[in-house]
Amino acid sequence: MYYDELKTFITLAEVKNFTKTAEILHLSQPSVSLHIKNLEKEFQTKLFIRSPKRLRMTPTGELLYDRAKQMMALYEQTKQDILEHHHAIKGELKIGASFTIGEYILPPFLLDFQEHYPELELEVMIGNTKEIVELVKSYQVDIGLIEGQTNEKELSVHPFMQDELVIVASNRHELAQKGEVTIAELQNEAWVAREVGSGTREYFNHFIRSNGLKVKSLMIISSNQGIKETLISGNALSLLSRSVVARDIEHGHLSIVRLKHSPFYRMLSYVYMPIMETKQNMHIFIQALKKKWACTEK
């Protein structure tokens, strides 16, 4: 297997620049060029079309890129399996997590998890649900934890916990000062919501549509913390996970708008590519998730 050449090829395909590729991999530019030439010779095809303005892959280059990602993932998995053969939980586990999970739910869990497996290196990448799904599909992370839905049939998707969503506002907001309000009283209010691609935004859209609510104004912020700061300073509403606002409610910075309605719940899920299913480090992580939240898969 042309390990070094494939690693160089994948990096070049992603950054589309020989100089940057050389810097990232700590190689000389001639070495980068040689690696690509070796692959082109091996596969008897041209992988890139070079021009003064840009570098782009050929159709066969695109094909190799997808397969190379799989080969590299399988190679790393094999290395891990050999470590496991010697009864050592070592190596690394790359986890992708959507914002709500990665910033508010996952950290205490990971601290406990690493106490049990101190030799396992954990790396967490945080993005919205759509971004995490793409990271899983491209093998940039081993497993993804998402709060939204995905229709990607190539992924294995499993629920692991139930998450409650609440409507929050500043303590000064008229609705926050009432005992309970009806859904109808949410008409023509200003809202702050997450960006498209976020699982929380997906649920917000569903909530607005299903209740026939008219939105007076909508501000989009791609950060839970940014939304909370905006609510504290302004006079808008937002629909957020209870885990996101728990500390703010406790400290009196925000208030929950209490509704005459049953609570809102959604399922959080973990997703992975089937080829990663036998990776022991991931298996241990999934078992720990199930034990922590004891969510029965349906």
N, C-alpha and C positions, 0 to 999 in steps of 0.2 A: 504494500500500500504506500502510495506517495504521500505520506503524512504531512511533511513540511510543505510540499508543493500545493496540496489541497488547502492547507491552512492559509497559505499566501493567496491562493486563488479566491477563497471565500472573502478574505479581507479586502482584496482589490475589487471584487465584485460589489462590495458594500460601500467602500469609500470612493471608488472610481478615480483613484489618483495614485500613481506609482510612488511619488515622493511620500505621501501620507502613509501608504502601506509600508514602505521601508521604515519609516519612523515608528509606527505602531509595533512592528515585528522586530525592530532593532536589527534590520538587515541593510545591506547596501542596495541601491537601485539596480545595479547589474544582477545581484542575486535574485531580486524580485522578478526581473525579466527572464532570467534563466529558469526559474521555477515554472513560469507560465509557458515558456518554450518547451520544457520537458513534458508538461501535461499535454500540450498541443501535439507533440510528437507521439506520446503514448496513445492518445485517443484519435490521432490522425484527423484533427479538425482545428479550425480557427476559433478561439474562445472569445476574443475581443476585437472590436473594430476601433482603431485609433484615428483620431482627427485632432487638429490643433485646438479645437474648442472643448471636446469632450471625449470620454471613453465609454463605450457601451458594449454590452455582451451580445454575442451572436445567438441565434436560436439554440445551437448546440451548447453554447456557454450557459444559457438559462437552464437547460436540462441538466448539465453537470452540476450547476450550483445547487439545485434542489437535492440531487443525489449525494453531493459532497457533504451537505449538512447532515444528511442521514448517516453517511458513512462515519463522519467524525463523532456523531452522537453514539453510534454503535461501538466505535473504538473506545470512547471514554467509558461507556457502560461496561465493556469487556475488562478494562483496567480496574474498574470498581469491583466487578465480579471476582477478579483474582484476589483483590484485597479481602473481600468477604470470605473467600475460600480459606484464608488464613485467620478467620474469626476476628477481624478487626473492622470496626465501624469507623472508617476514616474517609478521606477524600473530601468532596464538596457536594453540596446540594444547592441548586439555584432555584429560587422560589420567586414567582411573579405574583403580585397581589394588587388588587384594585385599591383605590385610595382609602376607603372606609376600613377595609380589612387590614391593609398594610400599615396604616397610621394609628388605628385605635384598637383593633382586635388582636392582631398577630403579635405585637411586641412582647407582652407578658407571657404568651404561650411559647414564643421562641426562647426566652430566657430560661424557662423551665425545661424545655426540650434540650437545650444545649448543656444544661447541668447533667443530664443523663448521658449525653454523647459529646463530651468535651473535645474529642479529636475530630469531630465532623465540622467542617467549615461551611457556614451558612451565608449565602448571599441573597439579598432581597432586592428585587426591582419593582418599583411602584408606578402604576399608571392607571388609566381608566379601564373598564372591562374590555372594550374593543382592543386596546393596546396590549393587554395581557394575553388575550386570545392569540394575537399575532405573534407574540414572543414565544408562546407554547408551540405554535405551528412551525415556527422557524427554528425550533430547538435551542433558542437562546436561554430558556429556562426549562427545568425539568418538569415543573408542575406549576399550575396557576390557580389562584384563589380569586373567584370573581363573585360580584354581587348582582350581576345582570344575567340576561339570557344569551345563549349562543345557539345558532343553528348549524354550526360547523359539524358536519356528519363525521369527519375524520377524527374528531376528538372524543375521548371518553369523558363523560360528564357525570359527577356524583354530588348530591347535596351533602353538606356536613353540619350546618347549623341554621336555626331559624333566627331571623333578625327583625326587630320591631322598628318601625318608622314612626316618627312623631312630627307634628307641626310645631315649629318654634318661632319665637319672636322676641323682641326686646321686652323688658319688664314694663315699659311705658305703653306698649301697644294696647289699644282698646280691647281687642279680643283676648289678650293674655290676662287681662284684669277681670274678666268675667268668670263665673263659676264653670259653666259649660256652654258651648255654642253648637249650633247645628251646622250641617254642611252648607245649607243655604246662606248662612251668614258669612261664608267665605267668598261670596260673589264680589267681583270688582275690587279685588285686593291686589296690592303690589307683591310680587314674588321674587325671590332670588333662587336660582337653580344651578345645578351643575351642567357641564357641557354635554352635547350630543356624543354618545359613545360611552357615557357613564351609566352604570347600573342604577344609580340613584335618580338620574335624569329620566331613565326609561320608566321607572316606577312613578315619578312625578307626572310625566305625560299621561300615563294610564289613569292616575288619580284625577287629573283635571278633566280628561275626556269622559271617563265613566260617570263622573258626577255632574257633567254639563256646566262646569264652572267657567265664567268669563274672567280672564286675567286683565287687570287694569294696566299693569306694566310688568315686564320681565327682564331681570338682569341676570346675565350668565357669568358665572365665575368658576374656573376649573380647579377649585381648591376648597375643601371643607372649612379650613381655617379662615380663608378669605370670606366665605359666606357668613360665618359666625361673626366676624368683625364688622361686616356690613350690617347685619341684623342689630348688633349692639348699638351701632351709631345711627341707624335709620328707623324706618317705620314699615318694614316689609315682613313677609312670612317666608318660611322655607320648610321643605319636607326633608328631614334628615334622619339617619339612623340614631336610635337612642344612645348607642355607644359613642357616637361622635359628640353629643351634647351633654352627656352625663355629668362631666366635671363642671361645665359651664352652668348647668342647672343647680348643682350642689353649691357652687360659689355665688349664686345669685346674679350671674351675668346675663342669663337668658331665662325665658319661661316657656313652658309647654302650653300650647293652646289646647285646652281639654275639650274634646268633642263628645256629643251625644251619639257615639258611633262605636262599633266594636274596633279593637286595635287593628292596626295595619301591620301585616307580617309578609316577609319574603324569605326565600331560601337562598343561602349562600352556598356556593358549590366549588369543588376542586376539579380541575380539568387537566388532562395530559394526553400526549400522543401514545397510542397503544404500544409502540415499540419500547417505550420507557417503563412499561408496566412491571417488568422483572427486575428493575434496578432496586437493589436492596435498601439503599439509603432513602429512596422515595417511599418504598413499602413501609419502612419504619415510621416515616413522617406521617403517612396516611393513617396508620394504626394509632398514632398519638392524637391525631385530629379526631378520630372516631371516639377514642377513649375520653377525650376532653369534653366533647359536646354530645356524645351519645346520640347522634342523629341517625335514625333508621332510614336506610335508602329504600326508595320505592321503585 
